[in-house]
Amino acid sequence: MDRRVKRTKAAVFNAMIALMIEKETDKITVLELCKKADINKSTFYLHFKSMGACIQFCFETITNGIVEIAKGIGALVRRFRKTDA
């Protein structure tokens, strides 16, 4: 993935999480998300078809992070089991 795309998506993700702490998800507008992420509205729509698609991206990002953490924990547990045997 292009470095600029990664940077933009990270900014949107971080802005969305920050706004979700402040208010309900359905009350967040594209305009305030863009302001918080410091991107233009046209940039938002270049990457996401709608606010719903953006929210889905954010939840998938969180879910993928949890899965990676679980895999790491599983690997550690297996390693400790082998050393205990």
Backbone as CSV, one residue per row, in Angstrom:
resi,resn,N_x,N_y,N_z,CA_x,CA_y,CA_z,C_x,C_y,C_z
1,MET,0.850,-1.177,0.000,0.000,0.000,0.000,0.899,1.244,0.000
2,ASP,0.505,2.229,-0.758,1.239,3.478,-0.873,1.373,4.149,0.501
3,ARG,2.505,4.744,0.745,2.793,5.391,2.027,1.780,6.504,2.353
4,ARG,1.374,7.259,1.342,0.391,8.335,1.557,-0.971,7.770,1.939
5,VAL,-1.335,6.656,1.310,-2.613,6.006,1.635,-2.585,5.508,3.076
6,LYS,-1.479,4.885,3.467,-1.346,4.408,4.847,-1.460,5.558,5.835
7,ARG,-0.800,6.659,5.521,-0.815,7.822,6.411,-2.240,8.394,6.524
8,THR,-2.924,8.497,5.402,-4.295,9.025,5.403,-5.226,8.116,6.183
9,LYS,-5.147,6.814,5.931,-6.038,5.874,6.625,-5.738,5.842,8.123
10,ALA,-4.463,5.969,8.490,-4.112,6.020,9.911,-4.680,7.282,10.556
11,ALA,-4.604,8.402,9.849,-5.146,9.662,10.372,-6.655,9.571,10.551
12,VAL,-7.333,8.982,9.581,-8.788,8.815,9.663,-9.144,7.876,10.813
13,PHE,-8.426,6.770,10.932,-8.666,5.813,12.006,-8.510,6.488,13.374
14,ASN,-7.404,7.180,13.564,-7.145,7.838,14.846,-8.185,8.915,15.144
15,ALA,-8.571,9.668,14.130,-9.594,10.688,14.312,-10.937,10.058,14.664
16,MET,-11.272,8.968,14.008,-12.543,8.288,14.277,-12.578,7.777,15.717
17,ILE,-11.509,7.160,16.165,-11.460,6.652,17.536,-11.603,7.803,18.527
18,ALA,-10.903,8.895,18.277,-10.991,10.056,19.167,-12.410,10.608,19.210
19,LEU,-13.047,10.697,18.066,-14.423,11.209,18.021,-15.411,10.239,18.658
20,MET,-15.172,8.939,18.503,-16.055,7.941,19.105,-16.004,7.996,20.634
21,ILE,-14.896,8.436,21.171,-14.781,8.605,22.623,-15.641,9.783,23.075
22,GLU,-15.731,10.797,22.215,-16.463,12.014,22.548,-17.973,11.904,22.328
23,LYS,-18.395,11.135,21.319,-19.816,11.117,20.967,-20.208,9.810,20.303
24,GLU,-21.497,9.622,20.128,-22.000,8.414,19.477,-21.581,8.400,18.009
25,THR,-21.317,7.219,17.509,-20.827,7.057,16.141,-21.769,7.663,15.110
26,ASP,-23.062,7.476,15.293,-24.010,7.989,14.302,-24.137,9.514,14.321
27,LYS,-23.505,10.163,15.276,-23.519,11.626,15.355,-22.263,12.253,14.735
28,ILE,-21.314,11.428,14.327,-20.070,11.925,13.735,-20.306,12.208,12.254
29,THR,-19.927,13.385,11.820,-20.094,13.747,10.414,-18.775,13.607,9.659
30,VAL,-18.890,13.476,8.362,-17.699,13.392,7.513,-16.858,14.650,7.687
31,LEU,-17.510,15.789,7.739,-16.795,17.055,7.848,-15.981,17.147,9.141
32,GLU,-16.569,16.766,10.274,-15.804,16.841,11.516,-14.717,15.779,11.578
33,LEU,-14.961,14.631,10.979,-13.932,13.594,10.908,-12.749,14.094,10.079
34,CYS,-13.049,14.716,8.950,-11.989,15.247,8.086,-11.194,16.332,8.800
35,LYS,-11.885,17.181,9.523,-11.209,18.245,10.266,-10.270,17.651,11.304
36,LYS,-10.761,16.664,12.039,-9.956,16.020,13.089,-8.759,15.273,12.477
37,ALA,-8.970,14.653,11.313,-7.899,13.895,10.643,-6.974,14.806,9.827
38,ASP,-7.364,16.073,9.680,-6.622,17.052,8.901,-6.479,16.621,7.435
39,ILE,-7.620,16.217,6.870,-7.669,15.868,5.452,-8.839,16.609,4.804
40,ASN,-8.826,16.692,3.500,-9.933,17.296,2.765,-11.061,16.280,2.602
41,LYS,-12.270,16.808,2.456,-13.439,15.949,2.252,-13.264,15.101,0.989
42,SER,-12.674,15.678,-0.054,-12.452,14.916,-1.295,-11.488,13.752,-1.062
43,THR,-10.520,13.943,-0.178,-9.590,12.858,0.161,-10.328,11.740,0.869
44,PHE,-11.240,12.113,1.777,-12.044,11.110,2.474,-12.775,10.239,1.453
45,TYR,-13.460,10.888,0.510,-14.261,10.143,-0.468,-13.405,9.408,-1.504
46,LEU,-12.157,9.760,-1.608,-11.232,9.014,-2.465,-10.963,7.623,-1.861
47,HIS,-10.991,7.564,-0.534,-10.672,6.323,0.172,-11.897,5.555,0.675
48,PHE,-13.000,6.268,0.917,-14.194,5.645,1.471,-15.433,6.100,0.707
49,LYS,-16.336,5.159,0.419,-17.568,5.491,-0.295,-18.551,6.236,0.586
50,SER,-18.487,5.993,1.897,-19.441,6.589,2.826,-18.868,6.540,4.237
51,MET,-19.574,7.182,5.149,-19.185,7.120,6.553,-19.296,5.674,7.048
52,GLY,-20.305,4.960,6.582,-20.456,3.550,6.961,-19.263,2.718,6.553
53,ALA,-18.738,2.961,5.364,-17.547,2.236,4.901,-16.341,2.587,5.758
54,CYS,-16.262,3.828,6.176,-15.168,4.264,7.043,-15.254,3.589,8.408
55,ILE,-16.452,3.551,8.963,-16.650,2.896,10.257,-16.312,1.416,10.155
56,GLN,-16.713,0.793,9.057,-16.394,-0.622,8.850,-14.878,-0.815,8.788
57,PHE,-14.180,0.066,8.075,-12.713,0.009,8.004,-12.115,0.089,9.401
58,CYS,-12.623,0.999,10.227,-12.089,1.170,11.576,-12.300,-0.078,12.426
59,PHE,-13.491,-0.644,12.365,-13.758,-1.851,13.140,-12.957,-3.049,12.627
60,GLU,-12.761,-3.144,11.318,-11.921,-4.214,10.761,-10.478,-4.039,11.215
61,THR,-10.009,-2.803,11.288,-8.654,-2.532,11.751,-8.495,-2.973,13.204
62,ILE,-9.476,-2.644,14.027,-9.442,-3.062,15.433,-9.489,-4.582,15.536
63,THR,-10.390,-5.208,14.797,-10.529,-6.665,14.824,-9.240,-7.352,14.381
64,ASN,-8.643,-6.861,13.303,-7.387,-7.443,12.829,-6.283,-7.307,13.877
65,GLY,-6.253,-6.189,14.583,-5.276,-5.999,15.650,-5.471,-6.998,16.770
66,ILE,-6.728,-7.225,17.140,-7.029,-8.200,18.194,-6.611,-9.602,17.763
67,VAL,-6.887,-9.948,16.512,-6.505,-11.271,15.998,-4.986,-11.440,16.052
68,GLU,-4.239,-10.415,15.659,-2.772,-10.500,15.687,-2.255,-10.644,17.118
69,ILE,-2.867,-9.934,18.055,-2.478,-10.064,19.462,-2.764,-11.486,19.950
70,ALA,-3.932,-12.020,19.594,-4.293,-13.381,20.003,-3.319,-14.405,19.429
71,LYS,-2.913,-14.211,18.185,-1.936,-15.124,17.576,-0.619,-15.077,18.344
72,GLY,-0.206,-13.881,18.713,1.039,-13.735,19.476,0.947,-14.411,20.830
73,ILE,-0.184,-14.250,21.490,-0.387,-14.896,22.786,-0.385,-16.417,22.615
74,GLY,-1.056,-16.886,21.572,-1.081,-18.328,21.307,0.307,-18.891,21.081
75,ALA,1.127,-18.156,20.346,2.500,-18.601,20.093,3.296,-18.653,21.394
76,LEU,3.103,-17.664,22.251,3.802,-17.663,23.541,3.363,-18.833,24.414
77,VAL,2.068,-19.101,24.441,1.545,-20.212,25.249,2.133,-21.531,24.755
78,ARG,2.151,-21.713,23.428,2.724,-22.955,22.874,4.203,-23.073,23.227
79,ARG,4.934,-21.975,23.180,6.354,-22.007,23.485,6.570,-22.372,24.951
80,PHE,5.777,-21.807,25.864,5.919,-22.118,27.283,5.506,-23.552,27.575
81,ARG,4.520,-24.062,26.861,4.108,-25.451,27.059,5.234,-26.405,26.666
82,LYS,5.941,-26.073,25.597,7.046,-26.924,25.143,8.190,-26.908,26.161
83,THR,8.460,-25.760,26.757,9.545,-25.684,27.732,9.187,-26.334,29.052
84,ASP,7.892,-26.415,29.371,7.439,-27.054,30.613,7.383,-28.568,30.499
85,ALA,7.329,-29.083,29.270,7.151,-30.523,29.077,8.404,-31.308,29.350
